[in-house]
Amino acid sequence: MIRQHRAFTLVEIIIGFSILAGISLIYLIFVRSSSKEMQFSADHLNAVVLSQKVAEDLIEELALNPYGFETLGIEAAALSQQEVVEGRSIFFSFIEDTRAPYGKIDINVDGAIGQQMQPLYDTVDKFKFTVAGRRLADSGDNEDRNLLQSNIDFFWKSQTGRGEFNTSMQMFSPITAKKVDLGLVVDQASIDVRVPAEVFANPAKTIAEIAAAAGENVEAIQALGRISLVTRDFVGSDYYIKRRNDIRQLIMRLGNTPTSDLENQFEIRKTIADTWYEMAKICFQVVAYLEPQFEILQAQGKFKTATGTGFNPIAFQQDLFYYRIIFEYFAGSMVQARYYYNTMLTSNLIRYKGGKVQTQLLQKLIDLYRIVAILPTRIGGMHEHRTFLDRIRTFSEGKNPYLHRLAVFERGLLDIPDEWLKRHANLDRLNNIIAVRVPTILSFIKTQTISMITP
């Protein structure tokens, strides 16, 4: 049997090649489109990562530095368009320590993303971004004043057009005064009941009757009674005596603890510092509670003669001096707390505990130095704060940019005390009591008690 073979005609070949070419073209278009989409997805992911880095920097800055938006240059405005590479942005200028001396980044020679950092450089070179920030409320003391709205916008050129990624977030950055009573919580009604018997030795009479007999205002007699009883109660309280004994025992334990026992060295120092700090808080609460009572006494009390006021001038002098003792104990406790927190920053203890603990201690110390700086009885307090900030500035340069920016900015503000206090509503509130009212009260105590016992 003879088999016949049929050959492809030219037309069939042409049709076949046309179909193959069409399929290939569709495949190439699909591949090219997929490649563009894959590249866009990769760029979008990179933008997400870069945006996250900026967001984390903002959070870290504000957690440590209350002036964060200002030191970063974005307070109430958007930063102009920035680039990721070559250290052209503050957010990408502290990346890597590339050369000796290691442990300190010099942004002029290392730290930035440079061309030698491949393939990272080519990956992020195309990205540009802006950062904007504002407070939800421009003025007042409502809660929105403490919230910051931040917008981070990344954009880049891609094969499919302009790529964009936007991030918006709110951050807590308190600048208003805490809505709390700074004074000690006292049951005034129970205090006032004790006044006739314990202050004026006349339990059968009311405060109004005592005031009428003494020729004084009721408010002045009541204020004097509160000052007398609160100061006596505190100075003779178990709390006051126990805390002083606790501190003495802790200091003895610290002296008997080997310096090589880092865990106990750190914990004992911390306990001593915390105890001094708690003592300072309680003493201040007494001072703050009695401040308005002194205002009444100064404004309404007559104090014409040693006996015309109806109370014992020696007891009066003693009670008023208790107030001075409590204030001085507050001031001394603040200084002692600051000292013992400082001792926890020794190189051995910090290496043992780590950088996070160090940062927390520095934040605590900055607050303490601020308060000591406004103490009227601590003449060198402001100088001490300036010196401390200078130490932080030197220590943190090239190591902790957040801390460094804080130290530099606040150090400059200290040359304008009114502006410095304006930035710290809580500190300004303390200043009105500690530096404004207390010196007046102490002067009143001195002049009035002397006149009461001097013919």
C-alpha positions as CSV (number, residue, x, y, z in Angstrom):
1,M,0.0,0.0,0.0
2,I,1.3,3.4,-0.9
3,R,1.1,6.2,1.7
4,Q,0.6,9.8,0.6
5,H,2.2,12.7,2.6
6,R,0.6,16.1,2.4
7,A,2.9,19.1,2.8
8,F,1.9,22.4,4.5
9,T,1.1,25.1,2.1
10,L,2.6,28.6,2.4
11,V,-0.7,30.0,3.4
12,E,-1.0,27.5,6.3
13,I,2.5,28.3,7.5
14,I,1.8,32.0,7.4
15,I,-1.4,31.5,9.3
16,G,0.4,29.3,11.9
17,F,3.2,31.9,12.4
18,S,0.5,34.6,12.7
19,I,-1.2,32.7,15.5
20,L,2.1,32.0,17.3
21,A,3.1,35.7,17.0
22,G,-0.2,36.8,18.4
23,I,0.1,34.4,21.3
24,S,3.6,35.6,21.9
25,L,2.6,39.2,21.7
26,I,-0.2,38.6,24.3
27,Y,2.3,36.8,26.5
28,L,4.9,39.6,26.2
29,I,2.2,42.2,27.0
30,F,1.1,40.2,30.0
31,V,4.7,39.7,31.2
32,R,5.4,43.4,30.8
33,S,2.3,44.4,32.5
34,S,3.0,42.0,35.3
35,S,6.5,43.3,35.6
36,K,5.2,46.9,35.9
37,E,2.7,45.8,38.6
38,M,5.4,43.8,40.4
39,Q,7.7,46.8,40.4
40,F,4.9,49.1,41.5
41,S,4.1,46.7,44.3
42,A,7.8,46.6,45.3
43,D,8.0,50.4,45.3
44,H,4.8,50.6,47.3
45,L,6.1,48.2,49.9
46,N,9.3,50.2,50.2
47,A,7.3,53.4,50.7
48,V,5.4,51.7,53.5
49,V,8.6,50.7,55.2
50,L,10.2,54.2,54.8
51,S,7.0,55.8,56.0
52,Q,7.0,53.5,59.1
53,K,10.6,54.6,59.8
54,V,9.6,58.3,59.8
55,A,6.5,57.5,62.0
56,E,8.6,55.6,64.5
57,D,11.1,58.5,64.6
58,L,8.3,61.0,65.3
59,I,6.9,58.8,68.1
60,E,10.4,58.3,69.6
61,E,11.1,62.0,69.4
62,L,7.9,63.1,71.1
63,A,8.2,60.4,73.8
64,L,11.6,61.8,74.8
65,N,11.5,65.4,73.7
66,P,8.5,67.7,74.4
67,Y,9.8,70.1,71.8
68,G,9.9,67.3,69.2
69,F,8.0,68.9,66.3
70,E,10.0,72.1,66.8
71,T,13.4,70.5,66.9
72,L,12.4,68.5,63.7
73,G,11.2,71.7,62.0
74,I,7.6,70.6,61.4
75,E,5.7,72.6,64.0
76,A,2.6,74.1,62.5
77,A,3.9,73.6,58.9
78,A,4.9,70.9,56.5
79,L,8.6,70.2,55.9
80,S,9.6,71.0,52.3
81,Q,10.1,68.1,50.0
82,Q,12.8,65.8,51.3
83,E,14.9,63.0,50.0
84,V,15.8,59.7,51.6
85,V,19.4,59.5,50.4
86,E,22.7,61.4,51.1
87,G,21.6,62.6,54.5
88,R,19.3,65.2,52.9
89,S,16.6,64.6,55.5
90,I,16.9,64.6,59.3
91,F,15.0,61.3,59.3
92,F,17.6,59.5,57.3
93,S,20.8,61.0,58.6
94,F,21.5,58.6,61.4
95,I,21.5,55.2,59.7
96,E,24.9,53.6,60.0
97,D,28.2,53.9,61.9
98,T,30.6,53.2,59.1
99,R,34.1,54.1,60.4
100,A,36.2,54.8,63.5
101,P,35.7,56.1,66.1
102,Y,32.9,53.6,66.4
103,G,30.0,54.3,68.8
104,K,29.6,57.9,67.6
105,I,28.0,58.8,64.2
106,D,29.3,61.8,62.4
107,I,26.6,62.7,59.9
108,N,29.2,64.4,57.7
109,V,31.1,61.2,57.1
110,D,28.8,58.4,57.9
111,G,25.2,57.8,59.0
112,A,23.5,58.7,55.6
113,I,22.5,56.3,52.8
114,G,25.2,56.9,50.2
115,Q,25.9,55.4,46.8
116,Q,28.3,52.9,48.3
117,M,25.4,51.3,50.1
118,Q,24.1,49.2,47.2
119,P,21.6,47.9,46.3
120,L,19.8,50.0,49.1
121,Y,20.8,53.3,47.5
122,D,19.2,52.5,44.1
123,T,16.1,51.1,45.8
124,V,15.3,54.2,47.8
125,D,16.9,57.0,45.6
126,K,13.6,57.6,43.8
127,F,11.6,58.4,46.9
128,K,10.7,61.8,48.2
129,F,8.4,62.8,51.0
130,T,6.9,65.5,53.2
131,V,6.0,65.6,56.9
132,A,3.4,67.9,58.4
133,G,2.2,68.3,61.9
134,R,-0.2,70.4,63.9
135,R,-2.0,70.4,67.3
136,L,-5.7,69.6,67.1
137,A,-6.3,72.8,69.1
138,D,-4.1,75.9,68.7
139,S,-5.0,77.3,72.1
140,G,-6.8,76.7,75.4
141,D,-6.3,73.8,77.9
142,N,-8.7,71.2,76.5
143,E,-7.6,67.7,75.7
144,D,-7.2,68.3,71.9
145,R,-4.4,70.7,72.8
146,N,-2.3,67.7,73.8
147,L,-2.9,65.8,70.6
148,L,-0.7,66.1,67.5
149,Q,-1.9,65.3,64.0
150,S,0.9,64.2,61.7
151,N,0.7,63.4,57.9
152,I,3.5,61.6,56.1
153,D,3.4,61.6,52.3
154,F,5.8,59.5,50.2
155,F,5.8,59.8,46.4
156,W,7.9,58.5,43.5
157,K,8.0,58.1,39.8
158,S,7.1,54.7,38.4
159,Q,6.5,53.2,35.0
160,T,2.7,53.4,35.5
161,G,2.8,57.0,36.6
162,R,3.2,58.8,39.9
163,G,3.2,56.6,43.0
164,E,2.0,57.8,46.4
165,F,1.6,56.5,49.9
166,N,0.1,58.5,52.7
167,T,0.1,58.0,56.4
168,S,-1.9,59.9,59.0
169,M,-1.6,59.4,62.8
170,Q,-2.3,61.2,66.1
171,M,0.2,61.4,68.9
172,F,0.0,62.4,72.5
173,S,2.3,65.3,73.4
174,P,1.0,67.0,76.6
175,I,1.6,70.8,77.0
176,T,-1.4,71.8,79.2
177,A,-1.3,71.7,82.9
178,K,-2.6,68.5,84.6
179,K,-6.1,69.0,85.9
180,V,-5.3,67.8,89.4
181,D,-5.2,69.4,92.8
182,L,-1.6,70.0,93.8
183,G,-2.4,70.2,97.4
184,L,-2.8,67.5,100.1
185,V,-6.2,65.9,100.4
186,V,-7.4,67.1,103.8
187,D,-10.7,66.8,105.5
188,Q,-11.1,70.4,106.3
189,A,-14.3,69.9,108.3
190,S,-12.5,67.7,110.8
191,I,-9.6,70.0,111.0
192,D,-11.8,73.0,111.7
193,V,-13.6,71.2,114.5
194,R,-10.2,70.7,116.3
195,V,-9.1,74.4,115.9
196,P,-10.8,75.9,119.1
197,A,-9.4,73.3,121.5
198,E,-6.0,72.5,120.0
199,V,-4.9,75.9,118.6
200,F,-6.7,78.4,120.9
201,A,-7.2,76.2,124.0
202,N,-10.8,77.1,124.1
203,P,-12.9,74.1,123.2
204,A,-16.2,75.6,124.5
205,K,-16.2,78.3,121.9
206,T,-16.7,78.3,118.1
207,I,-14.3,79.8,115.6
208,A,-16.6,82.7,115.1
209,E,-16.7,83.4,118.9
210,I,-12.9,83.2,119.1
211,A,-12.6,85.6,116.2
212,A,-15.0,88.1,117.7
213,A,-13.1,87.9,121.1
214,A,-9.8,88.4,119.4
215,G,-10.9,91.1,117.1
216,E,-10.0,89.1,114.0
217,N,-11.7,87.9,110.9
218,V,-13.2,84.5,111.0
219,E,-11.4,83.5,107.8
220,A,-8.1,84.5,109.3
221,I,-8.7,82.5,112.5
222,Q,-9.8,79.5,110.4
223,A,-6.7,79.8,108.1
224,L,-4.4,80.1,111.1
225,G,-6.0,77.0,112.7
226,R,-5.6,74.9,109.5
227,I,-1.9,76.0,109.1
228,S,-1.2,75.1,112.7
229,L,-2.9,71.7,112.8
230,V,-1.8,70.5,109.3
231,T,1.9,71.4,109.9
232,R,1.9,69.9,113.5
233,D,0.2,66.7,112.2
234,F,2.6,66.2,109.4
235,V,5.8,66.9,111.4
236,G,4.7,64.5,114.1
237,S,3.2,61.9,111.8
238,D,4.4,58.3,111.6
239,Y,4.8,58.7,107.9
240,Y,7.3,61.5,108.2
241,I,9.3,59.8,110.9
242,K,9.2,56.3,109.3
243,R,10.4,57.6,105.9
244,R,13.4,59.3,107.5
245,N,14.3,56.1,109.3
246,D,13.8,54.1,106.1
247,I,16.2,56.3,104.2
248,R,18.8,56.0,107.0
249,Q,18.5,52.2,106.9
250,L,18.7,52.1,103.1
251,I,21.9,54.2,103.1
252,M,23.5,51.8,105.6
253,R,22.5,48.9,103.4
254,L,24.0,50.6,100.4
255,G,27.3,51.2,102.3
256,N,27.4,47.5,103.2
257,T,26.7,46.2,99.7
258,P,29.8,45.3,97.6
259,T,30.3,47.5,94.5
260,S,30.5,44.3,92.5
261,D,26.9,43.4,93.4
262,L,25.5,45.5,90.6
263,E,21.9,44.3,91.0
264,N,21.6,45.2,94.6
265,Q,23.6,48.4,94.1
266,F,21.2,49.5,91.5
267,E,18.0,48.5,93.3
268,I,19.0,50.1,96.7
269,R,20.0,53.3,95.0
270,K,16.7,53.4,93.1
271,T,14.7,52.7,96.3
272,I,16.6,55.5,98.1
273,A,15.9,57.9,95.2
274,D,12.3,56.9,95.0
275,T,11.8,57.3,98.7
276,W,13.3,60.8,98.7
277,Y,11.1,61.6,95.7
278,E,7.9,60.4,97.4
279,M,8.9,62.5,100.4
280,A,9.3,65.5,98.2
281,K,5.9,65.0,96.7
282,I,4.1,64.7,100.1
283,C,5.9,67.8,101.4
284,F,5.0,69.8,98.4
285,Q,1.4,68.8,98.7
286,V,1.4,70.2,102.3
287,V,3.0,73.4,101.0
288,A,0.6,73.7,98.1
289,Y,-2.5,73.1,100.3
290,L,-1.5,75.7,102.9
291,E,-0.5,78.3,100.4
292,P,-4.0,79.7,100.0
293,Q,-4.4,79.7,103.8
294,F,-1.4,81.9,104.1
295,E,-2.9,84.2,101.4
296,I,-6.0,84.6,103.6
297,L,-3.9,85.1,106.7
298,Q,-1.8,87.8,105.0
299,A,-4.8,89.6,103.5
300,Q,-7.2,89.5,106.5
301,G,-5.1,88.9,109.6
302,K,-4.6,92.0,111.7
303,F,-1.7,91.0,114.0
304,K,-1.7,94.4,115.6
305,T,-0.4,93.4,119.0
306,A,1.2,90.4,120.6
307,T,-1.9,89.6,122.6
308,G,-4.7,91.2,120.7
309,T,-5.1,88.3,118.3
310,G,-6.1,85.9,121.0
311,F,-3.5,83.1,120.5
312,N,-0.2,82.3,121.9
313,P,2.6,84.1,120.0
314,I,5.2,81.4,120.8
315,A,2.9,78.6,119.5
316,F,2.1,80.9,116.5
317,Q,5.8,81.2,115.7
318,Q,6.4,77.5,116.1
319,D,3.5,76.5,113.8
320,L,4.6,78.9,111.1
321,F,8.1,77.7,111.3
322,Y,6.9,74.2,110.8
323,Y,5.7,75.3,107.4
324,R,9.2,76.6,106.6
325,I,10.7,73.3,107.8
326,I,8.3,71.3,105.5
327,F,9.2,73.5,102.5
328,E,12.9,73.1,103.2
329,Y,12.4,69.4,103.6
330,F,10.6,69.4,100.2
331,A,13.5,71.2,98.6
332,G,16.1,69.0,100.3
333,S,14.3,65.8,99.3
334,M,14.2,66.9,95.6
335,V,18.0,67.5,95.7
336,Q,18.6,64.2,97.4
337,A,16.4,62.3,95.0
338,R,18.3,63.9,92.1
339,Y,21.6,62.9,93.6
340,Y,20.7,59.3,94.0
341,Y,19.2,59.0,90.5
342,N,22.4,60.5,89.3
343,T,24.4,57.8,91.0
344,M,22.5,55.1,89.0
345,L,24.1,56.5,85.9
346,T,27.6,55.2,86.7
347,S,29.2,53.3,83.8
348,N,29.1,49.9,85.5
349,L,25.4,50.1,86.5
350,I,24.3,51.4,83.1
351,R,26.2,48.7,81.2
352,Y,24.5,46.2,83.5
353,K,21.0,47.6,83.0
354,G,21.1,48.8,79.4
355,G,20.4,51.9,77.3
356,K,16.6,51.9,77.8
357,V,17.0,52.3,81.6
358,Q,19.6,55.0,81.0
359,T,17.1,57.0,78.9
360,Q,14.4,56.6,81.5
361,L,16.7,57.9,84.2
362,L,17.8,60.9,82.1
363,Q,14.1,61.8,81.6
364,K,13.5,61.6,85.3
365,L,16.6,63.6,86.1
366,I,15.7,66.4,83.6
367,D,12.3,66.8,85.4
368,L,14.1,67.0,88.7
369,Y,16.7,69.5,87.5
370,R,13.9,71.7,86.1
371,I,12.1,71.8,89.5
372,V,15.3,72.4,91.5
373,A,16.1,75.2,89.0
374,I,13.1,77.2,90.3
375,L,13.7,76.6,94.0
376,P,14.1,80.0,95.6
377,T,16.3,78.4,98.3
378,R,18.6,76.8,95.7
379,I,20.5,79.7,94.3
380,G,22.6,77.6,91.9
381,G,19.7,75.5,90.7
382,M,19.5,77.1,87.2
383,H,23.2,76.8,86.7
384,E,23.1,73.2,87.7
385,H,20.4,72.5,85.1
386,R,22.4,74.3,82.4
387,T,25.5,72.2,83.3
388,F,23.4,69.0,83.2
389,L,22.0,69.8,79.8
390,D,25.6,70.5,78.6
391,R,26.6,67.1,79.8
392,I,23.7,65.4,78.0
393,R,24.5,67.3,74.9
394,T,28.1,66.1,74.9
395,F,27.2,62.6,75.8
396,S,24.4,62.1,73.3
397,E,26.0,63.7,70.3
398,G,26.4,61.1,67.6
399,K,24.7,58.5,69.7
400,N,21.2,59.5,70.5
401,P,19.8,62.2,68.2
402,Y,16.5,62.6,70.0
403,L,18.2,63.3,73.4
404,H,20.7,65.5,71.7
405,R,18.1,67.7,70.1
406,L,16.2,68.0,73.4
407,A,19.4,69.1,75.3
408,V,20.3,71.7,72.7
409,F,16.9,73.1,72.4
410,E,16.2,73.4,76.2
411,R,19.7,74.7,76.9
412,G,18.8,77.6,74.6
413,L,15.5,78.2,76.2
414,L,17.0,78.6,79.6
415,D,18.4,81.9,78.5
416,I,14.8,83.1,78.2
417,P,13.2,81.8,81.5
418,D,9.7,83.1,80.7
419,E,9.7,81.3,77.4
420,W,11.1,78.2,79.1
421,L,8.3,78.2,81.7
422,K,5.7,78.9,79.0
423,R,6.6,75.6,77.3
424,H,6.0,73.6,80.5
425,A,2.5,74.4,81.9
426,N,3.0,72.1,84.9
427,L,6.4,73.6,85.7
428,D,4.9,77.1,85.4
429,R,2.1,76.0,87.8
430,L,4.7,74.8,90.3
431,N,6.8,78.0,89.8
432,N,3.8,80.1,90.8
433,I,3.8,78.4,94.2
434,I,7.5,77.6,94.7
435,A,9.2,80.7,93.3
436,V,6.4,83.3,93.5
437,R,4.3,82.6,96.6
438,V,6.6,80.7,98.9
439,P,9.2,83.5,99.2
440,T,6.4,85.9,100.1
441,I,5.1,83.4,102.7
442,L,8.6,82.8,104.2
443,S,9.1,86.6,104.5
444,F,5.7,87.0,106.1
445,I,6.6,84.2,108.6
446,K,9.9,85.9,109.5
447,T,8.5,89.4,110.0
448,Q,5.2,88.5,111.7
449,T,6.7,86.0,114.2
450,I,9.5,88.4,115.1
451,S,6.9,91.2,115.7
452,M,4.8,88.8,117.8
453,I,7.5,88.0,120.3
454,T,9.5,91.3,120.2
455,P,8.2,94.2,122.3
